[in-house]
Amino acid sequence: MSQLKLINYRSGFSLLEVVISLLIISVTFLAYGQLIEQNLRAQDLKQNFIDDHQLKTNVLTIYVANPMIDNNQIRELLDLDSISHRQLSRYNALVEIEIEFEKNSDKFSFKVIR
């Protein structure tokens, strides 16, 4: 009968195992950092969309509440750079108006029928 020979290995990891584990950890941190960055960018875009929509809603509300309001009053009230409106068409008593305004170098426009 042959006896089993026990080989005494040194305890520890090889250099290749350490490098591979560090590579896995660094790729994980890099991916996590990218996810956080994308989430922050998405939140900024969402906030910009909400602010733009709120501004359009405010201008529309003012025009609906008082169609004869002066553009200078709207500009001062909402702190706009410029605002203008022009008549696009008319049918009997209905008038289609395009309202254009600018705030912080962003241009917005929408159409109103009154």
N, C-alpha and C positions, 0 to 999 in steps of 0.2 A: 504494500500500500504506500502510495506517495503522500507525503504531507503537504499541506497548503503552505506556501511561503507568503508571508505577509510583508508587503513592501511599505516602508515608512515614508509617506509623502509629507512634505512640508505643508502646514496649513496656510491658506492664503489664496489670493486670486492672481491669475496671470495678468500681464499687462494688457493683453488683448481683451480680456473680460472687463477690465476697468475702463478701457477706452470705449468699448461698445456700450457699457452702461452709462457713461458720461454723455455719449452721443444721443442715446435715447432720452435722457433727462433734458438735454439742451433742446432737442427737437420738440419735446413736450412743452417746455417753457416758451419757445418761440411761437408755437401754435396758439397757446393760451394768450400770449401778448397780442397776436393778430386778432383773435376773437374780441378781446377787450377794446382794441382800437376800432374795429368795425362797429361794435356796439355804440361807442361814443360818437362816431360819425353818423350813425343812423339816428341817434338822439338829437344831434345838431340839425340834421335835415328835417326831422319831424318838428322840431321847435320852429325852424324857419317857415315851414309850411303852415303851421298853426298861426304864427304871427302874420303872415301874408293873408291868410284867409280871414283873420280877425279884422285886418285893415280894410279888406274889400267889403266885408259885412258892415263895418262901421260907415263907410262911404255910402253904400247902398241904403242903409237904414236912414241916413240923413236925407238922401235924395227922395226916398219914399215918404218920409215924414213931412218934408217941406220942399216940394219941387222948385220953388221960387227962391231958394237960398242962394246967396252970393258965393262964388267960388273962393273968394278971399276969406270968408268966414270959415269955410271947410278947411282951407289950407292952414289957417291959424289954429283951429280947434284940434286937428289931427297931426299937426306939425309935418305937413307935406312940403316937398320941394316945389312942386307945381301941380296944378290941376286944370283941366279944361274939358269942355263937353261940346259936342257938335251934333246937329240933327242929321240923321241918316235917311229917314223916310217919314212920310206922313200918310195916314189913312183915316179919313173923316176926323174924328176927335182924338185919335191915337197918334202919338209921336214917338218914333224910335230914336233914342239918343245914345251915342257912344261916349262914355266917360273915361278919360285917360288921366292918370295921375302918376306922380313919381315921388318915391321916398327912398332916401339913401342910395341913389342911383339905380334903383330897381323900378322898372316901369310896369304898370298894371293898366288893364283896360277891361271894361265890360259894357254890355248893352242893356238899356232899360227901355221898356215901353211904358209910357204914361199917358 
